[in-house]
Amino acid sequence: MPETVLEVTGLRRTFGSVRAVDDVSFTLAAGGSLGIVGESGSGKTTTARIIVGLEQADEGAVLVRGRSRTGRARGRTERLERAREVQMVFQDPYLSLDPRTSVEAVLRETLRLHFPGADHAARIRELLDQVGLGTRAADALPRQLSGGQRQRVAIARALAVQPAVLVLDEAVAALDVSVQAQVLNLLADIREQTGVGYLFITHDLGVVRCVTDEVVVMRHGAIVESGPTAEVLDSPQHAYTRLLLESVPRPGWDPDRIAAARRAL
Protein backbone atom coordinates (compact mmCIF):
# COMPACT_ATOMS: atom_id res chain seq x y z
CA MET A 1 0.00 0.00 0.00
CA PRO A 2 1.29 3.52 -0.80
CA GLU A 3 2.23 5.75 2.10
CA THR A 4 -0.50 8.16 3.24
CA VAL A 5 1.08 11.55 2.68
CA LEU A 6 -1.92 13.69 3.74
CA GLU A 7 -4.57 12.83 6.33
CA VAL A 8 -7.44 15.20 7.05
CA THR A 9 -9.74 14.31 9.95
CA GLY A 10 -12.90 16.01 11.19
CA LEU A 11 -12.18 19.50 9.90
CA ARG A 12 -14.67 22.16 10.92
CA ARG A 13 -14.59 25.90 10.24
CA THR A 14 -17.31 28.47 10.80
CA PHE A 15 -17.55 32.12 9.83
CA GLY A 16 -20.20 33.68 12.01
CA SER A 17 -23.34 31.60 11.47
CA VAL A 18 -21.98 29.96 8.29
CA ARG A 19 -20.48 26.49 8.63
CA ALA A 20 -17.96 26.64 5.79
CA VAL A 21 -16.37 23.25 6.53
CA ASP A 22 -18.36 20.60 8.35
CA ASP A 23 -16.62 17.40 9.53
CA VAL A 24 -14.45 16.89 6.44
CA SER A 25 -12.13 13.85 6.37
CA PHE A 26 -10.07 12.25 3.60
CA THR A 27 -6.61 10.89 2.82
CA LEU A 28 -4.15 11.31 -0.04
CA ALA A 29 -1.55 8.69 -0.92
CA ALA A 30 2.00 9.62 -1.85
CA GLY A 31 2.03 10.19 -5.59
CA GLY A 32 -1.77 10.15 -5.65
CA SER A 33 -4.17 12.72 -7.06
CA LEU A 34 -7.38 13.67 -5.25
CA GLY A 35 -10.01 16.06 -6.56
CA ILE A 36 -12.28 18.15 -4.34
CA VAL A 37 -15.27 19.34 -6.35
CA GLY A 38 -18.32 21.45 -5.67
CA GLU A 39 -19.94 24.71 -6.58
CA SER A 40 -19.03 28.10 -5.17
CA GLY A 41 -19.67 28.08 -1.43
CA SER A 42 -19.23 24.32 -1.10
CA GLY A 43 -16.26 24.72 1.24
CA LYS A 44 -13.62 23.27 -1.04
CA THR A 45 -11.36 26.34 -1.10
CA THR A 46 -11.64 26.88 2.67
CA THR A 47 -10.63 23.24 3.14
CA ALA A 48 -7.60 23.79 0.91
CA ARG A 49 -6.60 26.96 2.75
CA ILE A 50 -6.72 25.10 6.07
CA ILE A 51 -4.48 22.35 4.68
CA VAL A 52 -1.96 24.89 3.38
CA GLY A 53 -2.08 26.90 6.61
CA LEU A 54 -3.74 30.06 5.32
CA GLU A 55 -6.78 29.39 7.55
CA GLN A 56 -7.08 27.77 10.97
CA ALA A 57 -9.66 25.05 11.62
CA ASP A 58 -11.98 25.31 14.62
CA GLU A 59 -11.78 21.54 15.03
CA GLY A 60 -10.06 18.61 13.39
CA ALA A 61 -6.55 17.69 12.33
CA VAL A 62 -4.28 17.84 9.30
CA LEU A 63 -1.29 15.50 9.14
CA VAL A 64 1.39 15.49 6.45
CA ARG A 65 3.61 12.42 6.47
CA GLY A 66 2.26 11.74 9.95
CA ARG A 67 3.23 15.16 11.34
CA SER A 68 0.51 17.43 12.67
CA ARG A 69 -0.13 20.83 11.12
CA THR A 70 -2.86 21.63 13.64
CA GLY A 71 -2.53 25.05 15.27
CA ARG A 72 -0.29 27.89 14.27
CA ALA A 73 3.37 27.29 13.49
CA ARG A 74 5.73 28.30 16.30
CA GLY A 75 8.49 30.45 14.90
CA ARG A 76 10.11 30.94 11.53
CA THR A 77 11.74 27.51 11.34
CA GLU A 78 8.46 25.65 11.77
CA ARG A 79 6.69 27.96 9.29
CA LEU A 80 9.31 27.17 6.65
CA GLU A 81 9.14 23.44 7.40
CA ARG A 82 5.37 23.49 6.90
CA ALA A 83 5.72 25.51 3.72
CA ARG A 84 8.10 22.93 2.30
CA GLU A 85 5.61 20.14 3.04
CA VAL A 86 2.62 21.68 1.25
CA GLN A 87 2.68 24.21 -1.58
CA MET A 88 -0.23 25.89 -3.37
CA VAL A 89 -0.76 26.98 -6.98
CA PHE A 90 -3.50 29.57 -7.39
CA GLN A 91 -5.91 30.26 -10.25
CA ASP A 92 -4.35 33.53 -11.43
CA PRO A 93 -0.55 33.33 -11.64
CA TYR A 94 -0.31 37.01 -12.60
CA LEU A 95 -1.56 37.98 -9.15
CA SER A 96 0.77 35.54 -7.38
CA LEU A 97 3.92 36.66 -9.24
CA ASP A 98 5.70 39.97 -8.63
CA PRO A 99 5.37 41.88 -11.94
CA ARG A 100 8.81 43.49 -11.37
CA THR A 101 10.67 40.22 -10.80
CA SER A 102 12.10 37.98 -13.53
CA VAL A 103 11.38 34.26 -13.66
CA GLU A 104 14.90 33.41 -12.54
CA ALA A 105 14.70 35.85 -9.62
CA VAL A 106 11.34 34.38 -8.52
CA LEU A 107 12.84 30.90 -8.32
CA ARG A 108 16.12 32.09 -6.77
CA GLU A 109 14.26 33.97 -4.04
CA THR A 110 12.29 30.84 -3.08
CA LEU A 111 15.38 28.63 -3.08
CA ARG A 112 17.42 31.13 -1.02
CA LEU A 113 14.63 31.34 1.56
CA HIS A 114 14.42 27.59 2.08
CA PHE A 115 17.96 26.48 1.22
CA PRO A 116 20.31 29.34 2.12
CA GLY A 117 24.00 29.14 1.36
CA ALA A 118 23.73 26.91 -1.71
CA ASP A 119 24.44 27.65 -5.37
CA HIS A 120 20.99 27.51 -6.98
CA ALA A 121 21.89 28.00 -10.65
CA ALA A 122 21.66 24.30 -11.55
CA ARG A 123 18.39 23.84 -9.65
CA ILE A 124 16.84 26.83 -11.44
CA ARG A 125 17.74 25.33 -14.82
CA GLU A 126 16.31 21.99 -13.71
CA LEU A 127 13.03 23.56 -12.61
CA LEU A 128 12.62 25.53 -15.84
CA ASP A 129 13.23 22.39 -17.88
CA GLN A 130 10.85 20.41 -15.67
CA VAL A 131 7.92 22.75 -16.43
CA GLY A 132 8.75 23.01 -20.13
CA LEU A 133 10.06 26.58 -20.21
CA GLY A 134 13.82 26.20 -20.50
CA THR A 135 16.42 28.83 -19.71
CA ARG A 136 15.14 31.10 -22.50
CA ALA A 137 12.40 32.23 -20.10
CA ALA A 138 14.74 32.97 -17.19
CA ASP A 139 15.06 36.71 -17.87
CA ALA A 140 11.40 37.30 -18.71
CA LEU A 141 9.02 39.33 -16.56
CA PRO A 142 5.50 37.97 -15.93
CA ARG A 143 3.93 40.50 -18.35
CA GLN A 144 6.11 39.12 -21.13
CA LEU A 145 4.72 35.61 -20.70
CA SER A 146 1.44 34.02 -21.74
CA GLY A 147 -1.05 32.83 -19.13
CA GLY A 148 0.08 29.24 -19.59
CA GLN A 149 3.74 30.20 -19.23
CA ARG A 150 3.02 32.18 -16.06
CA GLN A 151 1.23 29.18 -14.58
CA ARG A 152 4.27 27.03 -15.41
CA VAL A 153 6.42 29.51 -13.47
CA ALA A 154 4.04 29.26 -10.51
CA ILE A 155 4.25 25.45 -10.66
CA ALA A 156 8.06 25.61 -10.84
CA ARG A 157 8.16 27.88 -7.79
CA ALA A 158 5.93 25.48 -5.85
CA LEU A 159 8.06 22.48 -6.85
CA ALA A 160 11.30 24.25 -5.91
CA VAL A 161 11.03 23.16 -2.27
CA GLN A 162 10.18 19.55 -3.18
CA PRO A 163 6.79 19.45 -1.40
CA ALA A 164 4.99 16.28 -0.38
CA VAL A 165 1.65 17.79 -1.46
CA LEU A 166 0.82 20.29 -4.18
CA VAL A 167 -2.58 21.99 -3.78
CA LEU A 168 -3.92 23.29 -7.10
CA ASP A 169 -6.82 25.71 -6.53
CA GLU A 170 -8.64 26.08 -9.89
CA ALA A 171 -5.11 26.14 -11.34
CA VAL A 172 -6.19 25.79 -14.99
CA ALA A 173 -9.56 27.55 -14.84
CA ALA A 174 -8.22 30.83 -16.27
CA LEU A 175 -6.49 29.18 -19.24
CA ASP A 176 -7.73 28.46 -22.77
CA VAL A 177 -8.87 24.87 -23.29
CA SER A 178 -5.84 23.91 -25.39
CA VAL A 179 -3.46 25.43 -22.83
CA GLN A 180 -5.35 23.68 -20.02
CA ALA A 181 -4.63 20.36 -21.71
CA GLN A 182 -0.92 21.18 -22.00
CA VAL A 183 -0.65 22.15 -18.32
CA LEU A 184 -2.62 19.08 -17.17
CA ASN A 185 -0.35 16.82 -19.22
CA LEU A 186 2.65 18.57 -17.68
CA LEU A 187 1.28 17.99 -14.18
CA ALA A 188 0.71 14.31 -14.95
CA ASP A 189 4.33 13.98 -16.08
CA ILE A 190 5.64 15.78 -12.99
CA ARG A 191 3.62 13.55 -10.67
CA GLU A 192 5.07 10.47 -12.35
CA GLN A 193 8.62 11.84 -12.15
CA THR A 194 8.57 13.17 -8.59
CA GLY A 195 5.92 11.24 -6.66
CA VAL A 196 4.35 14.46 -5.36
CA GLY A 197 0.72 14.16 -4.25
CA TYR A 198 -1.87 16.43 -5.88
CA LEU A 199 -4.95 17.97 -4.32
CA PHE A 200 -7.07 19.50 -7.10
CA ILE A 201 -9.67 22.05 -6.02
CA THR A 202 -12.00 22.58 -8.95
CA HIS A 203 -15.55 22.88 -10.22
CA ASP A 204 -14.57 21.33 -13.57
CA LEU A 205 -15.53 17.67 -13.73
CA GLY A 206 -13.56 17.28 -16.96
CA VAL A 207 -10.37 18.21 -15.11
CA VAL A 208 -11.27 15.82 -12.30
CA ARG A 209 -11.80 12.93 -14.69
CA CYS A 210 -8.57 13.70 -16.52
CA VAL A 211 -6.10 14.01 -13.67
CA THR A 212 -7.41 12.50 -10.42
CA ASP A 213 -7.54 8.98 -8.99
CA GLU A 214 -10.01 9.78 -6.21
CA VAL A 215 -12.65 12.47 -5.81
CA VAL A 216 -14.49 14.12 -2.94
CA VAL A 217 -17.77 15.95 -3.64
CA MET A 218 -18.63 18.79 -1.25
CA ARG A 219 -21.85 20.69 -0.69
CA HIS A 220 -22.56 23.29 2.01
CA GLY A 221 -19.26 22.49 3.71
CA ALA A 222 -19.78 18.73 3.98
CA ILE A 223 -18.70 15.73 1.93
CA VAL A 224 -21.71 14.14 0.23
CA GLU A 225 -19.87 11.52 -1.82
CA SER A 226 -16.34 10.22 -2.31
CA GLY A 227 -14.49 7.37 -3.95
CA PRO A 228 -12.52 6.42 -7.07
CA THR A 229 -13.01 9.13 -9.70
CA ALA A 230 -14.32 6.90 -12.48
CA GLU A 231 -16.74 5.16 -10.12
CA VAL A 232 -18.16 8.38 -8.69
CA LEU A 233 -18.51 10.14 -12.05
CA ASP A 234 -19.88 7.13 -13.94
CA SER A 235 -22.23 5.88 -11.22
CA PRO A 236 -22.96 8.78 -8.84
CA GLN A 237 -24.90 7.79 -5.74
CA HIS A 238 -25.83 11.22 -4.37
CA ALA A 239 -28.39 13.52 -5.99
CA TYR A 240 -26.01 16.48 -5.78
CA THR A 241 -23.26 14.63 -7.65
CA ARG A 242 -25.79 13.74 -10.34
CA LEU A 243 -26.82 17.40 -10.51
CA LEU A 244 -23.20 18.50 -11.01
CA LEU A 245 -22.83 16.04 -13.87
CA GLU A 246 -26.12 17.11 -15.44
CA SER A 247 -25.06 20.77 -15.18
CA VAL A 248 -22.29 20.30 -17.75
CA PRO A 249 -23.60 21.82 -21.04
CA ARG A 250 -24.24 19.30 -23.81
CA PRO A 251 -26.71 18.90 -26.71
CA GLY A 252 -30.25 19.06 -25.33
CA TRP A 253 -29.07 20.63 -22.09
CA ASP A 254 -31.88 22.47 -20.28
CA PRO A 255 -30.60 25.12 -17.82
CA ASP A 256 -34.11 25.75 -16.47
CA ARG A 257 -34.50 22.09 -15.53
CA ILE A 258 -31.10 22.13 -13.83
CA ALA A 259 -32.01 25.26 -11.87
CA ALA A 260 -35.27 23.64 -10.73
CA ALA A 261 -33.42 20.50 -9.66
CA ARG A 262 -30.96 22.60 -7.69
CA ARG A 263 -33.78 24.38 -5.83
CA ALA A 264 -35.35 21.03 -4.98
CA LEU A 265 -32.23 19.67 -3.31
C-alpha positions as CSV (number, residue, x, y, z in Angstrom):
1,M,0.0,0.0,0.0
2,P,1.3,3.5,-0.8
3,E,2.2,5.8,2.1
4,T,-0.5,8.2,3.2
5,V,1.1,11.5,2.7
6,L,-1.9,13.7,3.7
7,E,-4.6,12.8,6.3
8,V,-7.4,15.2,7.1
9,T,-9.7,14.3,9.9
10,G,-12.9,16.0,11.2
11,L,-12.2,19.5,9.9
12,R,-14.7,22.2,10.9
13,R,-14.6,25.9,10.2
14,T,-17.3,28.5,10.8
15,F,-17.5,32.1,9.8
16,G,-20.2,33.7,12.0
17,S,-23.3,31.6,11.5
18,V,-22.0,30.0,8.3
19,R,-20.5,26.5,8.6
20,A,-18.0,26.6,5.8
21,V,-16.4,23.2,6.5
22,D,-18.4,20.6,8.4
23,D,-16.6,17.4,9.5
24,V,-14.4,16.9,6.4
25,S,-12.1,13.9,6.4
26,F,-10.1,12.2,3.6
27,T,-6.6,10.9,2.8
28,L,-4.2,11.3,0.0
29,A,-1.6,8.7,-0.9
30,A,2.0,9.6,-1.8
31,G,2.0,10.2,-5.6
32,G,-1.8,10.2,-5.6
33,S,-4.2,12.7,-7.1
34,L,-7.4,13.7,-5.2
35,G,-10.0,16.1,-6.6
36,I,-12.3,18.1,-4.3
37,V,-15.3,19.3,-6.3
38,G,-18.3,21.5,-5.7
39,E,-19.9,24.7,-6.6
40,S,-19.0,28.1,-5.2
41,G,-19.7,28.1,-1.4
42,S,-19.2,24.3,-1.1
43,G,-16.3,24.7,1.2
44,K,-13.6,23.3,-1.0
45,T,-11.4,26.3,-1.1
46,T,-11.6,26.9,2.7
47,T,-10.6,23.2,3.1
48,A,-7.6,23.8,0.9
49,R,-6.6,27.0,2.7
50,I,-6.7,25.1,6.1
51,I,-4.5,22.4,4.7
52,V,-2.0,24.9,3.4
53,G,-2.1,26.9,6.6
54,L,-3.7,30.1,5.3
55,E,-6.8,29.4,7.6
56,Q,-7.1,27.8,11.0
57,A,-9.7,25.1,11.6
58,D,-12.0,25.3,14.6
59,E,-11.8,21.5,15.0
60,G,-10.1,18.6,13.4
61,A,-6.6,17.7,12.3
62,V,-4.3,17.8,9.3
63,L,-1.3,15.5,9.1
64,V,1.4,15.5,6.4
65,R,3.6,12.4,6.5
66,G,2.3,11.7,9.9
67,R,3.2,15.2,11.3
68,S,0.5,17.4,12.7
69,R,-0.1,20.8,11.1
70,T,-2.9,21.6,13.6
71,G,-2.5,25.0,15.3
72,R,-0.3,27.9,14.3
73,A,3.4,27.3,13.5
74,R,5.7,28.3,16.3
75,G,8.5,30.4,14.9
76,R,10.1,30.9,11.5
77,T,11.7,27.5,11.3
78,E,8.5,25.7,11.8
79,R,6.7,28.0,9.3
80,L,9.3,27.2,6.7
81,E,9.1,23.4,7.4
82,R,5.4,23.5,6.9
83,A,5.7,25.5,3.7
84,R,8.1,22.9,2.3
85,E,5.6,20.1,3.0
86,V,2.6,21.7,1.3
87,Q,2.7,24.2,-1.6
88,M,-0.2,25.9,-3.4
89,V,-0.8,27.0,-7.0
90,F,-3.5,29.6,-7.4
91,Q,-5.9,30.3,-10.2
92,D,-4.3,33.5,-11.4
93,P,-0.6,33.3,-11.6
94,Y,-0.3,37.0,-12.6
95,L,-1.6,38.0,-9.2
96,S,0.8,35.5,-7.4
97,L,3.9,36.7,-9.2
98,D,5.7,40.0,-8.6
99,P,5.4,41.9,-11.9
100,R,8.8,43.5,-11.4
101,T,10.7,40.2,-10.8
102,S,12.1,38.0,-13.5
103,V,11.4,34.3,-13.7
104,E,14.9,33.4,-12.5
105,A,14.7,35.8,-9.6
106,V,11.3,34.4,-8.5
107,L,12.8,30.9,-8.3
108,R,16.1,32.1,-6.8
109,E,14.3,34.0,-4.0
110,T,12.3,30.8,-3.1
111,L,15.4,28.6,-3.1
112,R,17.4,31.1,-1.0
113,L,14.6,31.3,1.6
114,H,14.4,27.6,2.1
115,F,18.0,26.5,1.2
116,P,20.3,29.3,2.1
117,G,24.0,29.1,1.4
118,A,23.7,26.9,-1.7
119,D,24.4,27.7,-5.4
120,H,21.0,27.5,-7.0
121,A,21.9,28.0,-10.7
122,A,21.7,24.3,-11.5
123,R,18.4,23.8,-9.6
124,I,16.8,26.8,-11.4
125,R,17.7,25.3,-14.8
126,E,16.3,22.0,-13.7
127,L,13.0,23.6,-12.6
128,L,12.6,25.5,-15.8
129,D,13.2,22.4,-17.9
130,Q,10.9,20.4,-15.7
131,V,7.9,22.7,-16.4
132,G,8.7,23.0,-20.1
133,L,10.1,26.6,-20.2
134,G,13.8,26.2,-20.5
135,T,16.4,28.8,-19.7
136,R,15.1,31.1,-22.5
137,A,12.4,32.2,-20.1
138,A,14.7,33.0,-17.2
139,D,15.1,36.7,-17.9
140,A,11.4,37.3,-18.7
141,L,9.0,39.3,-16.6
142,P,5.5,38.0,-15.9
143,R,3.9,40.5,-18.3
144,Q,6.1,39.1,-21.1
145,L,4.7,35.6,-20.7
146,S,1.4,34.0,-21.7
147,G,-1.0,32.8,-19.1
148,G,0.1,29.2,-19.6
149,Q,3.7,30.2,-19.2
150,R,3.0,32.2,-16.1
151,Q,1.2,29.2,-14.6
152,R,4.3,27.0,-15.4
153,V,6.4,29.5,-13.5
154,A,4.0,29.3,-10.5
155,I,4.3,25.5,-10.7
156,A,8.1,25.6,-10.8
157,R,8.2,27.9,-7.8
158,A,5.9,25.5,-5.8
159,L,8.1,22.5,-6.8
160,A,11.3,24.3,-5.9
161,V,11.0,23.2,-2.3
162,Q,10.2,19.5,-3.2
163,P,6.8,19.5,-1.4
164,A,5.0,16.3,-0.4
165,V,1.7,17.8,-1.5
166,L,0.8,20.3,-4.2
167,V,-2.6,22.0,-3.8
168,L,-3.9,23.3,-7.1
169,D,-6.8,25.7,-6.5
170,E,-8.6,26.1,-9.9
171,A,-5.1,26.1,-11.3
172,V,-6.2,25.8,-15.0
173,A,-9.6,27.6,-14.8
174,A,-8.2,30.8,-16.3
175,L,-6.5,29.2,-19.2
176,D,-7.7,28.5,-22.8
177,V,-8.9,24.9,-23.3
178,S,-5.8,23.9,-25.4
179,V,-3.5,25.4,-22.8
180,Q,-5.4,23.7,-20.0
181,A,-4.6,20.4,-21.7
182,Q,-0.9,21.2,-22.0
183,V,-0.7,22.1,-18.3
184,L,-2.6,19.1,-17.2
185,N,-0.3,16.8,-19.2
186,L,2.7,18.6,-17.7
187,L,1.3,18.0,-14.2
188,A,0.7,14.3,-14.9
189,D,4.3,14.0,-16.1
190,I,5.6,15.8,-13.0
191,R,3.6,13.5,-10.7
192,E,5.1,10.5,-12.4
193,Q,8.6,11.8,-12.1
194,T,8.6,13.2,-8.6
195,G,5.9,11.2,-6.7
196,V,4.4,14.5,-5.4
197,G,0.7,14.2,-4.2
198,Y,-1.9,16.4,-5.9
199,L,-5.0,18.0,-4.3
200,F,-7.1,19.5,-7.1
201,I,-9.7,22.1,-6.0
202,T,-12.0,22.6,-8.9
203,H,-15.6,22.9,-10.2
204,D,-14.6,21.3,-13.6
205,L,-15.5,17.7,-13.7
206,G,-13.6,17.3,-17.0
207,V,-10.4,18.2,-15.1
208,V,-11.3,15.8,-12.3
209,R,-11.8,12.9,-14.7
210,C,-8.6,13.7,-16.5
211,V,-6.1,14.0,-13.7
212,T,-7.4,12.5,-10.4
213,D,-7.5,9.0,-9.0
214,E,-10.0,9.8,-6.2
215,V,-12.7,12.5,-5.8
216,V,-14.5,14.1,-2.9
217,V,-17.8,15.9,-3.6
218,M,-18.6,18.8,-1.3
219,R,-21.9,20.7,-0.7
220,H,-22.6,23.3,2.0
221,G,-19.3,22.5,3.7
222,A,-19.8,18.7,4.0
223,I,-18.7,15.7,1.9
224,V,-21.7,14.1,0.2
225,E,-19.9,11.5,-1.8
226,S,-16.3,10.2,-2.3
227,G,-14.5,7.4,-4.0
228,P,-12.5,6.4,-7.1
229,T,-13.0,9.1,-9.7
230,A,-14.3,6.9,-12.5
231,E,-16.7,5.2,-10.1
232,V,-18.2,8.4,-8.7
233,L,-18.5,10.1,-12.1
234,D,-19.9,7.1,-13.9
235,S,-22.2,5.9,-11.2
236,P,-23.0,8.8,-8.8
237,Q,-24.9,7.8,-5.7
238,H,-25.8,11.2,-4.4
239,A,-28.4,13.5,-6.0
240,Y,-26.0,16.5,-5.8
241,T,-23.3,14.6,-7.7
242,R,-25.8,13.7,-10.3
243,L,-26.8,17.4,-10.5
244,L,-23.2,18.5,-11.0
245,L,-22.8,16.0,-13.9
246,E,-26.1,17.1,-15.4
247,S,-25.1,20.8,-15.2
248,V,-22.3,20.3,-17.8
249,P,-23.6,21.8,-21.0
250,R,-24.2,19.3,-23.8
251,P,-26.7,18.9,-26.7
252,G,-30.2,19.1,-25.3
253,W,-29.1,20.6,-22.1
254,D,-31.9,22.5,-20.3
255,P,-30.6,25.1,-17.8
256,D,-34.1,25.8,-16.5
257,R,-34.5,22.1,-15.5
258,I,-31.1,22.1,-13.8
259,A,-32.0,25.3,-11.9
260,A,-35.3,23.6,-10.7
261,A,-33.4,20.5,-9.7
262,R,-31.0,22.6,-7.7
263,R,-33.8,24.4,-5.8
264,A,-35.4,21.0,-5.0
265,L,-32.2,19.7,-3.3
